[in-house]
Amino acid sequence: MLDTILITLLIVAICVLLLGVKVFFVKGGKFPNMHVSGNKALRDKGIGCVQSQDREARRKRSFSLEEVEKSLHN
């Protein structure tokens, strides 16, 4: 049982070390931005984060029900 725990901890430690090579060993290194807004190709296509799109939609002036009905009937 103890052997299994030690082997598991060793594997996890190696994985953390390998995932953080750039952060640990490169001066000024940091993890890459994995957020949708951090991807230039997606930004060029106009694809954004759902949270950002929601925030922009909430900023826009919301119309009253009467204004929507008038625009539909005209």
N, C-alpha and C positions, 0 to 999 in steps of 0.2 A: 504494500500500500504506500509506504513512504517513498519507494523507488518511483512509483507512478507520479506522485506529487512533485518530486524533484525534477523528473524528466519534463513534466508539463511546465514547471516554472522556468526551466532552461529554454524550452522552445519559445515560450512567451517572451522571455528576455531577449532572445536572438531576434525575434520578429520586431520587437520595439526598436532595437538597435538598428536593424536594417531599414525600417521605415523612416527612422530619423537620421539617417546618415548625413543628409544635406543640412539638417538643423544642427546636429551635434558637431560636425567636422568642418563646415564651411563658414568662414567669417561672414557674419551678416546673413547667414542662411535662414530661411523660413519655409514653412510648409506652403505648398502652392495653394492658390485660391481655387477651391473646388465649387464655389458658388456659381450659379448660372450667370449672374451679372459679371463675373470675372472672366468669362469665356468670350473672346473677341468674335469668333465665328458666329456664335449665337446672337450676340448683339447686332452684328451686321445683318442678320436675317430678321431682326426685330423681335426675337424671342427673348422674353424676360422672365424674371422670377414672379411667381404667383403673388407673393406678398407685395412686390413692387407694383405690379399691375393693379392690385386691389387698392393700394395706397393712392395711385394716380386716379383711379376711378372715383374714389371718395373725395378727392380734391375738386373734381369737376362739379359745376353747379348742377344740383339735382332739380328736376322739373316737377311741378305739381301735377296732380292727376288731371286737372282741367286743361293744362297746357298740352299734355300728351294726347288727350282726347281731341282737342282742337286740331292738332297737327295730323291726326289720323283721319279726321273727317274732311280736311281741306285738300 
